[in-house]
């Protein structure tokens, strides 16, 4: 299935792909249409654009994965930003392809990509069965594990399960769930209730369950059960059991001490509640009762927040999961009479002598007045944000729609060349049209990049690493690059990589006789740092130096945005750039970086470098002359 809001893109893609391979292609122009078709048809792979109305490609991917749909997903988009690719892969995309560029190259790569992800999908399906059982077992939170298939046969269990329930090997060897149940019933205080719950869950395969079992000998178990899934099908049920006998004894002992807490919490004007590991309220002070009434013995999320499950950002749940020993967050709730109020909730664990968490304490402080003040301030800033958002949306949609049309032009150009390759004048005209499209795309890329300047937070960036990344973006680079930025970090953002990319790109385009690039830094006694980039090309003429960083200036009919953008990026950092090369000997760009920025923070850091003799030096890094 190919999903794209642009009809031209869908049409040309379908023609090209069907010409290249044995594909059956179904098209959708929105995410909602795609979901409807996925619900009624069988597809091997989804190819989706990124920017679409209502929902974009990443939202489409996220919803697919949330619905446990693991169909291979290829993000095929003209939005060539690194963060989009990273987010797509983190969400579970199988591939990320840029649809801008030479049409033959782009669609050959897409054709290969589709065949490859389908092959991988078929291979993965063969291994899912064995992985599913292991995953269900590992994800269980209790100690004793039992896995039963849909036919009532025991698929797996661990020895802790047998030990907890005191079941001999002779019984387990039958692998019969009914025989196992019959053996343990006599241990329970309420065998009929136990059987009723088991039958109820087997009759509702998708249901999850958590409850507490009491034994005749005084033991107490937590029981948790969930379905075992494979390829969107339920193939069995996983049961887990944990002995909480000691925990319950401690909770009973604590109950005698709770009344002593009331005078303390009354003095600080805060609500306090103690919650058990099955999320029941063990004790609440009068502050809580004033807002919520009697809560003891009830599920905390039901009585305190009127929910059917633990709160989405529940601090107690985080404490019980071992994720933190202190969680603080804000929450809006309603009092008995229906009035809303805000509280700041702090959750912390209660442990036994062994350090095991037995319950949790929540302290709630009323912050309603503070939140009202914050709301008024937020409303004012929201109006400003709305104006800026409108400008961003208009700009983004314009670029998106035009780039889609340009992609369609490139696709049709490819088809014309393919069908009329013998007509030289036609091919020449089409080639010029393709160049115009490429130049237009470059202008859009510049506009997008310029719009993003200054939006990222500045952090310390490894200059040597960033230069290596910029160099790696050039396929088949024959120039030698002497990178002597080792040990240097500067206060910058991701655009530093673009600066070096533009430098190298200019060297390749205009250096003509260039064989090597040398980059290094020097630190003056006053603390100023110089980042130096130089090559051994033809250099820059004297008459062009004054216009070098001007918008649109170019000596060979290109867009002329490369060095102009570098200057703007450098200015965002509070740096200064000059060109100090000699014509005929090569270009030399020097970026001057003050020791401190306008907020008094260090602009750079230099790690000491161990010299051969064992002493440290760090004032400069200079390789041999070119």
N, C-alpha and C positions, 0 to 999 in steps of 0.2 A: 504494500500500500504506500502511495506517495501522497504526503499531506503538505499542501502549500496554498496560501490564500491567493496566489497570483495564477490566473488561468493560463497565461502565456508560458510560464515556467512549467506547469504541469503538462501542457500540450507538447512543448519541445522536448522535455525530458522523456516523455513516453515514447515519442517517435525515435529519439536517439537510442534509448535503452533497448527497445524492441528490435532495432536494427543491429545492435551489438550482440544480443544474447537471446536465449530462449526464456523470456519473462512473460508472465501474465501480470499486468499492472492495473490496479484499481486506484482511482484518485479521489481525494477528499479535499475540500477547500477550507475546512475548519476543524478544530479539535473535536467539537461535538459531533460533526458528521463522521469523523474517523471512528469515534467510539461506537456509533451506531453500526457502522459497517463491520467493525471488529467483533461485535456481539453476534452477528449473523453469519459471518464468513470465516474461512480458515486462511490465514496469511503466514508466510514464512518470515517476513521482515517488514519493518516500518521504516520508511525514509521520510524525514520531516524537516520542514523549514524551521528557523528559530523565531523570527519576528512575524507574528500573525495577530489579527484582531481578537479581542476577548481573552484568548489564552495563547501563550507563546509555546514554542517547542519544548522548553524546559519544564513548563507546567504540565504539558501533555505527558512528558516522560515521567514526571513525578507521580501523576495520577495513575498511570499504568502500573508503576512499581508498587504503589500503595494498594492497588487492587490485586496484587500478587500475579500480575501478568508479566511474564519474563520474555515476551517476544523480542527478538533482536531489534535494536533501535539504532538507526544511523541519523545523526544530526547533519543535515545537508544544507548549509546556509551561507549567505554572503557576509554574515557578521563575523569578521575574522579576528575577534579579540580573544586574547589568551584566556581571560577569566571565564568566558563563555564555554570554551573547550574544557577547562578544568572542572567547572560546575557540571557540565553534561556528563563527563566521565565519572564524577563522584556520585551522580544520581543513577548511574547504571547504564549509560549509553555504551554501545559496543564500539562505535566509531564516530569520529567527528571529521567531516569533510567540508572544505571551503568551495562553494560552487562558482566563485569568481575565478577567472583565468581562462586559459586556452580551453575551448569547449571539448576538443578531442581528448586532451589530457584529463580534464575534469571528469568526463563521463566514462572514460576508460577506467579511471580509478574507482568511480562509483560502481561500475559493473563488477570489477574485481572484488570490491569491498562487500557487495551483496552476496556474491557466491561464497566468500570466505566466512561471513558471519553465519550463513545458513549451514555451512559445513560444520562449524564449531558447535552450533546449536544441536545438531544431530548427534555429535559426539558426546556433548554434555548430558543429553537425555539418557544415554546408556549408563551413566554413573550416578544419576540422581537417586535411584532406589537405595543403594547402599549408604549414600551420604545422608539421606533423610532420617534413617534410624539413629545414626550417630548424633545428628544435630538435635533431634528431639530429646535424646538422653542428656546431652551436654547442657541444653538450655533449661533443664528442669532445676528448680531452685531448692528442692527438698533432698533428703538423704537416700531414702529407699525408692528405687525406680522399678516400675512394672509397665511393660508395653504389651497391649492386647490388640490383635487384628480384628477385622469386621466379622470374622467367623467364630470369635470366642477363643481362639488359640493364642497362647502366650508366645509373643514374638521375641521378647527379651526381658531380662531382669538383672539386678545386681545383687551381690551377696548381702548388702545392707538391708535390702528389702526382706530377705529371708530371716535375717537376724532380728529385725524389728518385730516381725510377725511370728517368729519362732516356728517357721515352716520347715519341715525336714526335706531333704533332697528327694526322697521317694515321692513326695507329693508334687514337687516342682517338675520332676521328670515326665509327668503326664502332659505338661504344657497345656493343661486344661483350666481355663479361668473358673469354670463352675466348681471343679473339685477344690481349687484353692480357696474360693469364697466359702465353701461348705466347711473347710477345715478351720478357718479363723473365726467363724461366727460366734462360737462359744466363748471367745475371749472378751466380747463386747458387752457393754451395759445395755445397748439398744440394738440388737441384731436386726430387728425388723426395719428400723429407721435406716440402718446401713444398707440393707438390701434394696429398700425403696429408692434410695439415692442412686445406687449403682444401676438399677433398671431404668431409672429416669434418664440418666446420662447416656446409656446405650441406645435409648430410643430417640435421643436428640444429638446426633453425631457432632454438630458444630458447637454445642454448648461447652462452656468452661465452668468449673466449680471449685469453690474453696470452703471447707468447713472443718470442724473439730470433732474428733472421735474420742470417747471416754471408754476406758477398759475397766473390767471388774477388779483388777489388781491395783487400780489407782493411776495407771499410766494414761497420758493424754497425747494424742497425735494430731498434727495438722495434716489434712488431706487436700491435695490439689490435683485437678485433672483437666487435660485439654486434648483437642483432636490432634491426630498426626496426619499431616498433609503431604501429598506428592502430586505435583503437576495439577494443582487446583482440585484435587480429589482427596477425600478423606479415606485413609487406608487403615486406620486403627485409632486407638486412644492410649495416651500416656498418663499413668498415675504416679504421683510422688507423695511420699510420707515423711514427716519429720517428728521426732520425739520432742515435745515441749513440756514434759512433766516438770522439770526443774524450773523452767520459766514461770509456770503457773503457780508454783509454790512461792516463788519470790514475789509475784504480783499480789498474792494473798497477804504476804507479810507487809508489803507496802501499803496495802489498803488501810491498815491500822494506824499508819502514820499520816495519812492524807489530810485529816482535819487540822493538823498542825500548820498546814500551808496557808490556810485561809487568812489569818491575821497578817502574814507577810505580804501576800498579793494584794490585800485590801489597802495596805499602806502605800504601795507603789502605783495603785490605780491601773492595774493591768489584768487581763484575763489569763488564766492558766488552766491547762487541761493536760491530763496524762492519758496516753493512748497505747493500747496493747498492740501486739504484732498482728493481730487479726483485725486491726483498725476499729476496735471498740473503745468507747470512752470509759476509762477506769475511774476517773475523778475529774470534776470541774469546779472551779471556785464560783463565788456569787456573781462576779463580773460576767462570766459566761452565762450563768443561769438568767441574769437580768435581760440579756439579749436573746437567748435561745431556749429558755425554760429548762426542764429536767433532761439531762443528756446521758447520764451514767448507764452503761450497759448497751447503749445504742451505737450503731456504726457512725463514726465521726463524720464521714463525708455526707451521710444521709441527714443526720440531725443538725450539723453545723452549717452545711452548705446546700442541702436539698439535692444531692446528686446521687446517681446510681452506682458510681465507682469512685475511687480516690481522685482527688482534684488533679487537674493536668500538671500543675507545678507543685505538687504536694511535697513539702519539706520532710514530713514524717516518712513518706515512701523512700525518699533519697537516703534518709538516715538508716532505715531498715535494710536498704540495698547495699549499705556500706560505702556509698558515694561521698559522704561528708559526715562530719561530727557537729557541724553548725550550718543551718540553712536559714537565710533571712530573705523574705520576700513580702510584697504587698498584696492585699486581697480585698475585693469588694464583696460584701455580703449584705443580708437584710435582717433586721431585728424581728421580734415576734409580731410587732404591729405593722410590718411591711416597709419600714423606712430603711433606705440604703445607708451603709456606713463603711468606711475604709479602716482597715487595721494593718499594722506591720507585724508579721508573724515570724517568730524565731523558733526553730525546732532543733532539739539536741537530744542525744540518746541517754537512756538509763541503762547501766551495765551491772552485771553481777561481779563477784570476786574474781572470776576468770577472764573478765573483760568482754564477755558476750553481751550483746544488746538484748535486753529483755522487753523494753518498752521505750516510749519517747515522751518528752515534755514539749508542749507548745506554749509560748507566751505571746499574747496579742496586746498591742498598744493601739489605742484609737488615734488615727491620723486624719480623720475626716476633714477638719479645718484646713490642714496643710494641703490636702488634695484639692480642695475647692480653690485655693489660691493658685496652685499649679495649673488647674484647668483654665483659669482666666488667662494666664500667661501663654499657655499652649494655643488658645484660640487666636491670639494675636499673631503668633509666629506661623500658625497654620495658613492664615490668609496670604502671608508672604510666600510661603512654600508653594501654595496653589498657583500663584502667578508664575513662579519659576518652573513649576511642573508643566504648565501649559506650554511654555516656550520650549521645554525639552521635548515634549511629546510631538509638537508640530515639527520641530527640527528632525527628530528621529523618524517619524512617519514619512516625511518628504524624502529623506535619504533612502529609506527602505523601499518605497514604491518606485522611485527612479532607478535604483540599483536592480530591482527585479526586471524592469523594462530593459535595462542595459544587458542583463543576463540573457534575456530573450533575444535581443539583437545579436549577441555573440553566438547563441545557438543557431539562429537562422543563417548567420554568416557561415558557420561551419557546414550547414546543409547545402548552401549555395556552392561553396567551394568543392564540396564532395561531388555534387551533381554536374557542375559546369567547369571542372578543372581545366578543360581544354581552351576556354575562352580567356585569353590573357588580360584583355581590358576589363572584363568582369572581375577577374581575380584581383587585379590591381585596385579597382575601386572598392571591392569588399575589404581588402587589406587595409586601405586607408580608413575605412569606416571602423574596422576593428581597433585601429590605433586610436581613433577618436574616442571610442568606448573606453579603452584602457586609460587614456588621459582623464576622462570624466570620472572614472572610478578613483583615480589617484586624488583628484580634487575632493571627492567625497570623503576619502580616507583622511585627508588633511583636515577637513572641516570637523570630522568626528574627533580626531586626536586633539585639535586645538580647543574644542569644546570641553575636553576632559582635563585640560591643564589646570593644575592647582587644586584639584578635588581630592587627591589622595593624601593621607597623612604621611609626613616625612619620617623615615626610619633610617637606621644605619644600614647601608648597603655595601656588600663586598664588591669593590670595583673590579678586581681581577676576575671574579666569577661572572659579573655582568658583561664584561668585554668578551669573555669566552662564549657566553650565550649569544651575543650579537654576531660574533664571528661564525658560530654554528648555524646561523640563519641563512648563510650563503652556501648553496650547494656547489661543490666543485671549485671552491676558492683556491686559486693558484698562487696568490700573494703570500709571502711569509709575514706573519704577524708576531712581533717581539713584544710580549705582554709582560711589563715590569711593574704591575700594580699590586704585587703580592703584599699582604699585610695591611692594605689600606681600605678603610671603610669611610664613606661619606654620608651625610644626612641628605637623603634623596628619596625618590619613589621609583616605580616601575618604568617611568619615562627615561631614566638614565640609560637603559638598554637601547631605547630608540635613538638617543643622541649618538651612541657609538655606531649603531646600525647606519644612521644617516652619514656619519663620517666615512665609514668603509664604502658605502654606496657611492658617495661622491668621488672617492679615490678610484673606484673601479670605472666609473663613467668618464671622468675628466683627467685622470692621472696619465693616461695614454701609455707612458713607458714605465709605469710603476712596477717594481719587483718586490718591495717590502714596505711594511708599516711598522713604526716604532712608537710605543706608548710608554710613558714613564711619568714620574712626579718629582717635584722639587719643593722643599720647604725652606722659606726664608727665615732669617733670624727674627724678623718681626712677627712670625707666626703664620704668615700667609702661605697658602699651598697653591702650587701650580700643577694642574693636570695637563700634560702635553701629549698631543697627537701629531705625528709627522710622517710623511711618506717621501719617497724619492722620485716622484713623478715630475711633470712639467712645471708644477707650481702655478701661482696665480699672478697675472699681470698687474702692474702698478695701477693702471687705470680701472681695473675691476675691484680692487681692494675696498674702496669706499662704498661700493654698491653690493658687496658680497653677501651681506645679511639682510638685504632689502626684500620685501615681499614680492614674489614673482620674478626675481632676477635670475636669468639663466643665460649661458653662453651658447647652448645648443638646442634651444627650442623646447626644453622640458618645462615642467610646471614651475620650477623655481621656488618650491616651498621647503626643500630639505634644510638648507642652512638657516632660512628664516625661522623655521620651527625650532631648530637647535637653540637659536638665540633666545626665543621666547621661553623654552624649557629652562635654560640656564638662568634667566631672569626670575623665574618662579622660585628657584632655589636661593636667590640673592647673590648669584655669582656674576662674573664678567668674562666675556669671551672676546679674544682678538686673534687676528691672523698675522703671523710674523715670519712666514716662509719667504724664500727668494725664488723669483721666476727662473725656471730652468733647473733648479735644484730640488724643488718639491714644496708641497704645502706644509704649513706648521700652525696648528691651532693650539692656543694657550688659554686654558680656563683658570681664572684667578678666583680662589676660594678664601674668603676671610676666615680667621680662626674661630670667630663666634658669629652666630646669626643674629637677627634683630631681636630675638628673645633671650639672648645671652647664652644659648646652648652651643656646644662645640660643633662646628660644621664637619669635622673629620676626626678620625682616630687612626693612629699608626701603631701597629703591633711591632714590638722589637724583633729584629731579624738577626739570627746568630751567624756571624761571619766565620770564615775558616779558622781564624786564630782563636776563636772562642769568645771574642768580645761582641757586644751588641751595637748595631747602628740602625738608624731609622730616618735620617734626615732626607734622603732621596733614594730613588731607584732608577739608575740609568744603565742601559745595556750599551754595548759597543756601538759606535756611530754607523749609520747606514752607508 
